[in-house]
Amino acid sequence: MSKLHEECGVFGIYLQDGRQGVVQPVYHALYALQHRGQESAGIAVNTRGVLTCYKDIGLVGEVFTRDVMQKLPEGGIAIGHCRYGTTGVQNQTNAQPLLVNHLKGGMALAHNGNIVNAHALREEQEMGGAIFHTTSDSEVIAYTITRERLKTDSIEEAVLSAMKQLKGAYSLTIVSPAKLLAARDPNGFRPLCMGKTEQGDVVFASETCALDAVGAKFVRDVKPGEVIVVDANGVRSLEMKHKAACPSLCVFEFIYFARPDSVIEGASVHQARLRAGAFLALEHPVQADVVVGVPDSGIDAAIGYARQAGIPYGVGFIKNKYVGRTFIQPGQMERTNAVKIKLNVIRSTVEGKRVVLIDDSIVRGTTAARIVSILREAGATEVHMRLAAPPFTHPCYFGTDIDSTENLIAAEHSVAEVCKLIGADSLGFMPVDCLDKLAAGAACGFCKGCFTGDYPIDPNGAVTKDKFETFLKDKA
């Protein structure tokens, strides 16, 4: 784990006036959300009440080839999903959307996040006769909704009832034989927004960049604890009675996960990263000749640092855009070699200069050490590393693949020790108290548990997504 990964991106679309033609828009939206999940992709289509799902391992363009796209049935409602899976549990079965056939009507579900009580719910459901086919907590959500569906003729009421039992992070898009639904957990850990096209079609997406990709205009964010229903009667909303007093969006959405051109909870991701760089310059100034950012996530913060510090910004790296995640293997040697293939230093930018190197974060430290090393090989006389996030010291239970502290270099070493281990001349992290200031105007609070150990939900007895999937795999 040289970089953090967010679990996935979700999308949904409902065409007005009974029109058919959702496959291409979902495909375009998943391309826009590709950065959120690069190991599997899937689309579930509602064709006049009949649900069809196609999904597989791979990038969006690898899964949805021209032949596949031509064979997919068209429809008026659809959802899409791109997933980042955990090491050792990468298979087609865990790809989403999940399709459930039930006597009260079929349902397909796409999920972003992590259910911290999934293991307890799954044991209860298995004891009741449920048979699971995946190692994903998303299937637990599907079963919980299906069980509640037996008590009501309304799928939205079933979803709302299920939400009272689920603890953790979930942004959902759901398609039934007649409806499109979007739902967000009461803490609002993961983003989810709604948009409309000129034709009046309603869309939901993890990020606004996906709305842009399908020509939709942003309407609003889905509220924490809200279920939005779209059907032939229009758009309506249901909300949980008991919601979190203060929503707690994962602050790392602004630091790394989201695309810079997205707007989340009313705040620009690009501007938040520029501001992060400016805070770093104020908190960790240094005498230097050039500021460079690690592509792509460190570039905005590097520009912000350079502007605030009055040090020239330079393009320090060229990124090989044709090397995807499938190239990177989990071994130490492969991780090191992958950095050489993915990034190449522009020698003229750094040779003979004191360099400020900006990246979003340090996880294990292997990638940072290699980047510092290749800068020195290119002639940099000093390398001062600055990170747009505080040190990771605790696990994440809400959808980020920080499964334990043993893989976190900052949890085991002081800042001075980390600096020495990566070979930098100095090292500076974003102060935790600056995080709330990054997304100016954001209509939410933030979860910072992976930096502080203070979580919006008590994680006592909870397991991370990695450990849940690995436990179930080993159990099988």
C-alpha positions in Angstrom: 0.0 0.0 0.0 2.1 2.9 -1.3 -0.9 5.1 -1.9 -4.3 5.2 -0.2 -7.3 4.0 -2.1 -10.9 4.9 -1.8 -13.3 2.1 -2.3 -15.4 3.2 -5.3 -17.5 5.5 -7.3 -21.3 5.3 -7.8 -23.6 6.7 -10.4 -27.3 6.6 -11.3 -29.5 8.0 -14.0 -33.3 8.2 -14.7 -34.5 9.3 -18.1 -37.7 11.2 -18.4 -40.7 10.6 -20.7 -40.0 6.9 -21.0 -36.9 7.4 -23.2 -34.3 4.6 -23.5 -30.6 5.3 -23.8 -28.8 5.1 -20.5 -25.8 2.9 -21.3 -23.6 5.6 -22.9 -24.1 8.2 -20.2 -23.3 5.7 -17.5 -20.2 4.7 -19.4 -19.1 8.3 -19.6 -19.8 8.9 -15.9 -17.8 5.9 -14.8 -14.8 7.1 -16.9 -15.1 10.4 -15.0 -15.1 8.4 -11.7 -12.3 6.0 -12.7 -9.9 7.6 -10.2 -12.2 6.3 -7.3 -11.9 2.7 -8.3 -9.7 0.9 -10.8 -10.1 -2.8 -10.3 -13.7 -3.5 -11.5 -16.6 -1.8 -13.2 -20.2 -2.6 -13.8 -23.5 -1.2 -15.1 -27.1 -2.4 -14.2 -29.8 -1.4 -16.6 -33.6 -1.3 -16.2 -35.2 -2.1 -19.5 -38.9 -1.5 -19.0 -38.8 -3.2 -15.6 -36.3 -6.0 -16.4 -32.9 -5.6 -14.7 -29.7 -6.6 -16.5 -26.2 -6.3 -15.0 -22.8 -6.6 -16.6 -19.6 -6.3 -14.5 -16.0 -7.5 -14.6 -12.5 -7.0 -13.3 -10.6 -4.2 -15.0 -10.7 -0.5 -15.9 -13.9 0.9 -17.3 -12.6 0.9 -20.9 -11.3 -2.7 -20.5 -14.6 -4.0 -19.1 -16.9 -2.1 -21.4 -15.5 -2.9 -24.8 -17.3 -2.0 -28.0 -18.7 -5.5 -28.3 -20.0 -5.4 -24.7 -21.5 -2.0 -25.1 -23.4 -3.1 -28.2 -24.8 -6.2 -26.5 -26.0 -4.4 -23.4 -29.8 -3.8 -23.5 -30.8 -0.2 -23.5 -33.1 1.2 -20.8 -34.5 4.2 -19.1 -32.9 3.8 -15.6 -29.4 2.6 -14.8 -26.7 2.6 -12.1 -23.0 2.2 -12.5 -20.0 1.4 -10.2 -16.3 1.3 -10.3 -14.5 -0.4 -7.4 -11.2 -0.5 -5.7 -10.9 -4.0 -4.1 -8.6 -5.1 -1.4 -5.4 -7.2 -1.9 -6.3 -10.9 -2.2 -10.0 -10.4 -2.8 -10.0 -9.2 -6.4 -12.6 -11.3 -8.2 -15.5 -10.8 -10.5 -17.9 -11.9 -7.8 -17.2 -8.9 -5.7 -17.6 -6.5 -8.6 -20.7 -4.3 -8.5 -23.5 -3.4 -8.9 -25.0 -6.3 -7.0 -28.2 -7.7 -8.6 -30.8 -9.3 -6.3 -33.9 -11.1 -7.5 -36.8 -11.2 -5.0 -40.5 -12.0 -4.9 -41.2 -8.3 -4.2 -39.2 -7.3 -7.2 -35.6 -7.2 -8.3 -33.0 -4.6 -7.2 -29.5 -3.7 -8.2 -27.3 -1.8 -5.7 -24.0 0.1 -6.0 -22.2 1.1 -2.7 -19.3 3.3 -1.7 -18.0 3.1 1.8 -17.7 0.5 4.6 -20.3 -0.9 7.0 -18.5 -1.3 10.4 -21.2 -3.7 11.8 -21.3 -5.8 8.6 -19.8 -8.9 10.3 -22.5 -8.9 13.0 -25.3 -8.3 10.5 -24.0 -11.0 8.2 -23.8 -13.6 11.0 -27.4 -12.8 12.0 -28.5 -13.1 8.4 -26.6 -16.3 7.8 -28.2 -17.8 11.0 -31.6 -16.8 9.4 -30.8 -18.8 6.3 -29.3 -16.2 4.0 -26.7 -17.5 1.6 -23.9 -15.0 0.7 -22.0 -15.1 -2.6 -19.4 -12.4 -2.0 -17.0 -11.3 0.6 -18.3 -7.7 0.3 -20.1 -5.7 3.0 -22.2 -4.4 0.1 -24.1 -7.7 0.0 -24.9 -7.2 3.7 -26.6 -4.0 2.7 -28.5 -5.7 -0.1 -29.7 -8.4 2.2 -30.7 -5.9 4.9 -32.8 -4.0 2.4 -34.4 -7.2 1.0 -35.3 -8.4 4.5 -37.0 -5.0 5.2 -38.7 -5.3 1.8 -40.8 -8.2 3.1 -42.5 -5.8 5.5 -43.5 -3.1 3.0 -44.5 -2.6 -0.6 -42.3 0.5 -0.8 -38.6 0.0 -1.6 -37.8 3.5 -0.3 -39.3 2.6 3.0 -37.3 -0.6 3.0 -34.1 1.3 2.4 -34.9 3.8 5.1 -35.6 1.0 7.6 -32.4 -0.7 6.6 -30.4 2.5 7.2 -31.4 2.4 10.8 -29.6 -1.0 11.2 -26.4 -0.1 9.2 -23.5 1.6 10.9 -20.7 3.2 9.0 -20.2 4.8 5.6 -22.5 4.2 2.6 -23.4 6.3 -0.4 -25.8 4.2 -2.5 -27.5 4.2 -5.9 -30.2 1.6 -6.3 -32.4 0.7 -9.3 -35.6 -1.2 -8.9 -38.1 -2.2 -11.6 -39.7 1.2 -11.5 -37.5 3.5 -9.5 -34.0 5.0 -9.0 -32.9 5.7 -5.5 -29.9 7.4 -3.9 -29.1 7.2 -0.2 -26.4 8.5 2.1 -25.5 7.4 5.6 -26.5 9.8 8.5 -22.9 10.9 9.0 -22.3 11.7 5.3 -18.9 10.1 5.3 -18.8 9.7 1.5 -19.9 12.3 -1.1 -23.1 11.9 -3.2 -24.7 14.6 -5.3 -27.7 15.1 -7.6 -27.9 16.8 -11.0 -30.3 17.3 -13.9 -29.9 17.5 -17.6 -31.6 19.9 -20.0 -34.1 17.2 -20.8 -35.0 16.9 -17.1 -33.2 13.6 -16.6 -32.1 13.0 -13.0 -28.6 11.8 -12.2 -26.7 10.9 -9.0 -22.9 10.7 -8.7 -20.1 10.4 -6.2 -18.6 13.6 -7.6 -19.8 16.6 -9.7 -17.1 15.8 -12.3 -19.4 12.8 -13.4 -22.3 15.2 -13.8 -20.2 17.3 -16.1 -19.3 14.2 -18.1 -23.0 13.6 -18.9 -24.0 17.2 -19.4 -25.9 17.5 -16.2 -26.1 20.6 -13.9 -25.5 20.3 -10.2 -28.7 20.5 -8.2 -27.6 19.7 -4.6 -25.8 17.2 -2.5 -27.7 14.3 -1.1 -28.2 15.1 2.6 -26.7 12.8 5.2 -29.5 10.3 6.3 -31.5 11.1 3.2 -33.1 8.8 0.6 -34.1 10.4 -2.7 -36.5 8.6 -5.0 -37.1 9.2 -8.7 -40.0 7.5 -10.5 -42.8 8.3 -12.9 -44.3 10.7 -10.3 -41.1 12.8 -10.1 -38.5 13.3 -7.3 -39.2 13.0 -3.6 -37.2 12.8 -0.5 -37.3 10.9 2.8 -35.0 11.5 5.7 -34.1 9.6 8.8 -35.5 11.0 12.0 -32.2 10.6 13.9 -29.2 11.9 12.1 -25.7 12.9 13.2 -25.6 16.3 14.8 -22.8 17.3 12.6 -22.1 15.5 9.3 -18.5 14.1 9.0 -17.3 13.9 5.5 -14.0 12.2 5.1 -11.5 15.1 4.9 -9.3 13.1 2.6 -11.8 13.6 -0.2 -10.4 17.2 -0.4 -6.8 16.2 0.1 -6.6 13.2 -2.4 -9.6 11.1 -3.3 -11.8 13.5 -5.3 -10.9 15.0 -8.7 -9.7 18.6 -8.5 -12.6 19.8 -10.8 -15.2 18.5 -8.4 -17.2 20.5 -5.9 -18.2 18.7 -2.7 -20.6 20.1 -0.1 -20.2 23.5 -1.8 -16.4 23.7 -1.7 -14.0 23.4 -4.6 -11.6 20.5 -4.3 -9.0 22.5 -6.4 -9.2 25.5 -4.1 -9.0 23.3 -1.0 -5.7 21.9 -2.3 -4.3 25.3 -3.2 -5.2 26.3 0.3 -3.4 23.2 1.7 -0.3 24.2 0.0 -0.5 27.7 1.4 -0.9 26.4 4.9 2.1 24.2 4.4 4.2 27.2 3.3 3.2 29.1 6.4 3.7 26.2 8.8 6.8 24.7 7.3 8.8 27.4 5.4 12.2 26.6 3.9 14.8 28.3 1.8 14.6 26.7 -1.6 14.9 27.4 -5.4 11.9 25.5 -6.8 8.6 23.8 -5.7 7.5 20.7 -7.5 4.5 18.5 -7.0 4.1 14.7 -7.3 1.6 14.0 -10.1 -1.3 14.2 -9.9 -2.4 14.7 -6.4 0.5 16.9 -5.2 0.4 19.4 -8.0 -2.4 21.8 -6.8 -0.9 21.9 -3.3 2.5 22.6 -4.8 1.1 25.6 -6.7 -0.4 26.8 -3.5 2.9 26.4 -1.6 4.8 28.2 -4.3 2.4 31.2 -4.4 2.4 31.6 -0.6 6.2 31.1 -0.2 7.2 33.2 -3.2 9.3 30.4 -4.6 9.0 29.5 -8.3 6.8 26.5 -9.2 8.3 24.1 -11.6 7.1 21.0 -13.5 9.4 18.4 -11.9 8.0 15.1 -13.1 6.4 13.6 -16.2 3.9 10.9 -15.4 3.5 7.9 -17.7 -0.3 8.0 -18.4 -0.3 4.5 -19.9 0.7 2.7 -16.7 -2.4 1.8 -14.8 -2.9 0.2 -11.4 -2.9 -3.3 -12.9 0.8 -2.8 -13.6 1.6 -2.3 -9.9 2.1 -5.5 -7.9 1.9 -5.7 -4.1 5.6 -6.7 -3.5 8.3 -4.3 -2.3 10.5 -4.7 -5.4 7.6 -4.2 -7.8 6.5 -1.0 -5.9 9.9 0.4 -6.2 10.3 -0.4 -9.9 6.8 1.0 -10.5 7.8 4.5 -9.4 10.6 4.5 -11.9 8.3 3.5 -14.7 5.4 5.9 -13.7 7.5 9.0 -12.9 10.5 10.5 -14.6 12.2 13.7 -13.4 12.7 16.7 -15.6 16.4 17.2 -14.8 16.5 20.9 -16.0 13.9 21.8 -13.3 15.8 20.4 -10.3 19.4 20.0 -11.2 21.7 22.0 -8.9 18.6 23.3 -7.0 17.1 23.1 -3.5 13.7 21.5 -4.1 10.5 21.6 -2.1 8.7 18.4 -2.9 4.9 18.4 -2.3 2.7 15.3 -2.1 -0.7 14.5 -0.6 0.5 12.1 2.1 2.9 9.4 3.2 1.5 5.9 3.9 4.2 3.2 4.0 7.0 5.5 2.9 8.5 3.4 0.1 7.1 5.6 -2.7 8.3 8.8 -0.9 11.8 7.4 -0.4 12.0 6.4 -4.1 10.8 9.9 -5.3 13.4 11.6 -3.1 16.0 9.3 -4.4 15.3 10.0 -8.1 15.3 13.7 -7.4 18.8 13.4 -6.0 19.8 11.3 -8.9 18.6 14.1 -11.2 20.9 16.6 -9.4 18.8 18.1 -6.7 21.1 19.5 -4.0 18.4 19.4 -1.3 15.0 17.8 -1.1 12.5 19.2 1.5 9.3 17.2 1.5 5.9 18.6 2.5 2.7 16.7 2.9 -0.8 18.0 2.5 -2.1 15.6 5.1 -1.2 15.0 8.8 0.6 11.8 9.7 -1.6 8.7 9.4 -1.5 7.1 12.8 -4.8 5.1 13.1 -6.9 2.7 11.0 -9.9 3.9 8.9 -13.2 2.1 9.4 -15.2 4.0 6.8 -14.0 2.9 3.4 -10.3 3.9 3.0 -7.8 1.0 2.9 -5.9 1.8 6.1 -6.6 -1.5 7.7 -4.0 -1.3 10.6 -1.2 0.8 12.0 1.5 -1.7 11.1 1.6 -0.4 7.5 1.7 3.3 8.5 5.2 4.6 8.8 4.1 7.6 10.9 2.5 5.4 13.4 5.8 3.7 14.2 8.2 6.6 13.8 8.7 10.2 14.8 8.7 12.9 12.1 12.5 13.1 12.4 12.8 9.3 11.9 10.4 9.3 8.9 12.5 12.1 7.4 15.6 10.1 7.8 14.0 6.9 6.4 12.8 8.6 3.2 16.1 10.4 2.8 14.8 14.0 2.8 16.6 17.0 4.2 13.5 18.1 6.0 9.9 16.9 6.4 6.7 18.8 7.2 3.1 17.5 7.6 -0.1 19.4 7.5 -1.2 20.3 11.1 -4.4 18.6 12.1 -5.9 21.9 13.3 -5.6 23.3 9.7 -7.9 20.5 8.2 -11.1 22.3 9.0 -9.9 25.4 7.2 -9.1 23.6 3.9 -12.6 23.5 2.3 -13.8 27.0 2.9 -17.5 27.2 2.9 -18.1 23.5 3.0 -21.5 22.7 4.5 -20.3 19.9 6.7 -17.8 18.8 9.3 -15.0 16.3 8.7 -14.0 12.9 9.8 -10.3 13.0 10.8 -10.1 9.7 12.7 -7.2 8.3 10.7 -5.1 11.2 11.9 -6.4 11.6 15.4 -8.1 8.4 16.5 -11.2 10.3 17.3 -14.0 8.8 15.1 -17.6 10.2 14.6 -18.9 6.6 15.3 -17.5 4.4 18.0 -15.4 1.8 16.2 -15.3 -0.5 19.2 -15.8 -4.0 17.9 -15.8 -2.8 14.3 -13.5 -4.2 11.5 -12.0 -2.4 8.5 -13.1 -3.4 5.0 -9.8 -5.2 4.4 -10.0 -7.3 7.5 -13.7 -8.1 7.0 -13.2 -9.4 3.4 -10.0 -11.3 4.4 -11.7 -12.9 7.4 -14.6 -14.1 5.2 -12.2 -15.4 2.6 -10.2 -17.3 5.1 -13.3 -18.6 6.8 -14.5 -20.0 3.4 
